[in-house]
């Protein structure tokens, strides 16, 4: 009888623990609302300068984004003929909309960024126009949620 109670208690404890594990929460924790904001950015370079932009991102910009609270999510080069040689599209994310604003201000004022930007543009600007951007949030049905 005592062994049955111990076995039952162990089974209940295991079930509760597995349930908490599968939901991604510890016992006693509530799931927090997701306030993360994603930022889709599209850069169009002047002819022949996409390699220079890619080098700047790979060697410096991505690290500086992380330094200023921006998470690097994904980076793409389009495959269509019209944009494959002059366009970089990427997504970064921020803790929340307010953090996005603060992160960009800190990044743009960072002496390391200014030095990198100026060095990469010593022969002229890389971008043909200002970057395009869209702020987004995940839907409730997004696989990434």
Secondary structure, 3 states (H helix, E strand, C coil): CHHHHHHHHHHHHHHHHHHHHHCCCCCCCCCCCCCCEEEEEEEEECCCCHHHHHHHHHHHHHHHHHHCCCEEEEEECCCCCCCCCCEEEEEEEECCHHHHHHHHHHHHHCHHHHHHHHHHCCCCCCECCCCEEEEECCCCCCCCC
